[in-house]
């Protein structure tokens, strides 16, 4: 509960303000499991865009990523009544589910296309036309290069360098060791650099 701050001039009394800190993802999930639908709204606002970003980068297709995101969130709601606080982070659990759904989808649909026009993160509207076009080209080039990586390398690179998870968090999501994460991300970065090396001038990167 948030109390208003101020001085009651009529009575000369000062009223203190106490602002309830933002609830953790785990606390919100427990609230939802106990029947509070507003907790689901807040969790969706916080977490769904992150799963969507992950799935879009891994699958290369926005529509498929939206399906993965919807299924991942549905699975989160199903386990809410049984969630035990302190055993795991909701975000890590959701990343793992999202990644597994992406893997399952790739197994079902081999040779899927890369819909570069559907990649999110539109250019900054304040940028000039030339800068916006170049930024779009860079995003498309990165997505194109990501899709050439072996699946596990792509997953690790996306989690580390796009979603900015720590290596231990990635290890938890991918259910591998931290050393394996380090190896996958290092090899993935080298492969990306090699894939993009011939396009530096085209994409506006300066050597130096």
BELURMO-V151253 format. One record per residue. N is the residue number from 1. RES is the residue in one letter. PSI is psi in whole degrees, -180 to 180 (999 if undefined). Layout:
# BELURMO-V151253
((N | RES | PSI) (N | RES | PSI))
This chain:
# BELURMO-V151253
((1 | X | 140) (2 | X | 121) (3 | X | 145) (4 | X | 140) (5 | X | 146) (6 | X | 179) (7 | X | 124) (8 | X | 96) (9 | X | -31) (10 | X | -33) (11 | X | -5) (12 | X | 23) (13 | X | 143) (14 | X | 132) (15 | X | 124) (16 | X | 155) (17 | X | 133) (18 | X | 115) (19 | X | 122) (20 | X | 127) (21 | X | 155) (22 | X | 136) (23 | X | 147) (24 | X | 164) (25 | X | -40) (26 | X | -43) (27 | X | -39) (28 | X | -41) (29 | X | -40) (30 | X | -40) (31 | X | -43) (32 | X | -43) (33 | X | -25) (34 | X | 7) (35 | X | 15) (36 | X | 101) (37 | X | -24) (38 | X | -26) (39 | X | -36) (40 | X | -38) (41 | X | -44) (42 | X | -41) (43 | X | -39) (44 | X | -43) (45 | X | -40) (46 | X | -45) (47 | X | -33) (48 | X | -43) (49 | X | -31) (50 | X | -41) (51 | X | -39) (52 | X | -43) (53 | X | -47) (54 | X | -51) (55 | X | -36) (56 | X | -43) (57 | X | -37) (58 | X | -41) (59 | X | -27) (60 | X | 18) (61 | X | 119) (62 | X | -43) (63 | X | -43) (64 | X | -37) (65 | X | -36) (66 | X | -38) (67 | X | -42) (68 | X | -44) (69 | X | -45) (70 | X | -44) (71 | X | -40) (72 | X | -43) (73 | X | -38) (74 | X | -40) (75 | X | -33) (76 | X | -43) (77 | X | -35) (78 | X | -35) (79 | X | -5) (80 | X | -45) (81 | X | -22) (82 | X | 4) (83 | X | 134) (84 | X | 117) (85 | X | 138) (86 | X | -13) (87 | X | -29) (88 | X | 165) (89 | X | 138) (90 | X | -42) (91 | X | -41) (92 | X | -44) (93 | X | -44) (94 | X | -39) (95 | X | -43) (96 | X | -45) (97 | X | -44) (98 | X | -43) (99 | X | -43) (100 | X | -37) (101 | X | -38) (102 | X | -44) (103 | X | -44) (104 | X | -41) (105 | X | -43) (106 | X | -34) (107 | X | -36) (108 | X | -36) (109 | X | 93) (110 | X | 146) (111 | X | 26) (112 | X | 155) (113 | X | 162) (114 | X | 109) (115 | X | 85) (116 | X | -30) (117 | X | -17) (118 | X | 1) (119 | X | 134) (120 | X | -163) (121 | X | 70) (122 | X | 157) (123 | X | 153) (124 | X | 122) (125 | X | -19) (126 | X | -15) (127 | X | 152) (128 | X | 165) (129 | X | -44) (130 | X | -45) (131 | X | -39) (132 | X | -42) (133 | X | -42) (134 | X | -39) (135 | X | -40) (136 | X | -40) (137 | X | -38) (138 | X | -44) (139 | X | -43) (140 | X | -41) (141 | X | -40) (142 | X | -46) (143 | X | -42) (144 | X | -45) (145 | X | -39) (146 | X | -39) (147 | X | -12) (148 | X | -13) (149 | X | 151) (150 | X | 149) (151 | X | -47) (152 | X | -36) (153 | X | -44) (154 | X | -44) (155 | X | -47) (156 | X | -43) (157 | X | -43) (158 | X | -46) (159 | X | -38) (160 | X | -49) (161 | X | -13) (162 | X | -49) (163 | X | -16) (164 | X | 39) (165 | X | 156) (166 | X | 163) (167 | X | -43) (168 | X | -37) (169 | X | -42) (170 | X | -40) (171 | X | -40) (172 | X | -42) (173 | X | -46) (174 | X | -7) (175 | X | 49) (176 | X | 176) (177 | X | 162) (178 | X | -38) (179 | X | -39) (180 | X | -38) (181 | X | -47) (182 | X | -41) (183 | X | -45) (184 | X | -44) (185 | X | -37) (186 | X | -46) (187 | X | -38) (188 | X | -42) (189 | X | -42) (190 | X | -42) (191 | X | -40) (192 | X | -45) (193 | X | -42) (194 | X | -40) (195 | X | -32) (196 | X | -7) (197 | X | -40) (198 | X | -1) (199 | X | 12) (200 | X | -48) (201 | X | -43) (202 | X | -38) (203 | X | 1) (204 | X | 19) (205 | X | 136) (206 | X | 134) (207 | X | 142) (208 | X | 999))
